[in-house]
Amino acid sequence: MLTKKIVLLAALLVPGAAFAASEQLTTGRRAELLEAFVRWLLLALVMVMAPHAERLPWWITLLVGVLIAWRVYITLRGLRLPRKWLLLLIAQPLAIAARRFALHRALGRATYAIAPAFLVSAIALAHHRFAAMDEAAFAREAFSLYLPLFIAALFATAWWLGMRYRREPGVHARFMACTGLLLIDPVLGRLMFHYLPALPTLWLYQLITFAATDLLIVALVASLPASAAGRPALTAYLIVVVASQALWFTFARSDAWIEFAAWFRGLPLT
């Protein structure tokens, strides 16, 4: 029955309301279709989930409820679904919990294609954004190119180390978790900027998001037994993350970085 629940969780993450964003529909018609879609989605999900709720661990039922609420929120707000990498980070531990090890390994093999594609798309997106700027905008924003590039580098490192220690489940899981923790900065930073009272200076946003990321990685290191083969590697990764974050406040503002950003912007990538 756990397999059915995993299928349900996957279904929650599949885009189902693309029609709502169609430019060919009027605003009123989009709203009507969206409301009808949400009603039928909720009804279908409840009908599928209800027969299995009593036989499954409580935490799986709770997780399904949270994902249903999250899916409805995204649909009603017209937000974009997360990238496929985040969906993998959700699906893989669920496969382990369901003891579907073959499925977990299959998803892991898929990352050999998805992780490089995720990395390339992140770099290409950053290049496209800065290449489209005029000279005045680039002069103001060149330092901020550091964030997407250093996050891409840390993502690639965490994924490579995760695959390097794939036969050490505890170490492997922690490195794969690190690939997701790197998204705390852009996600939490935007939430704070748009929905909380403004902070005195912009660099405080990064200070808070970096600290949150670091504390969670520290928790991953601390929870790993001292005898674990990959503990030194995870500790070294934490040090690299903290050092990279420190460079955001120093090196990213330097002339050397601005020159690099100008060179990167001039590459014929996008």
Secondary structure, DSSP 8 states (H G I E B T S, - for coil): -HHHHHHHHHHHTS---GGGG-TTS-HHHHHHHHHHHHHHHHHHHHHHHGGGGGGS-HHHHHHHHHHHHHHHHHHHHT-----HHHHHHHHHHHHHHTT-HHHHHHHHHHHHHHHHHHHHHHHHHHHHHHHTS-HHHHHHHGGGGHHHHHHHHHHHHHHHHHHHTTTSHHHHHHHHHHHHHTTHHHHHHHHHHHHS---SSTHHHHHHHHHHHHHHHHHHHHTS-TT-TTHHHHHHHHHHHHHHHHHHHTGGGSHHHHHHHHHHHTSS--
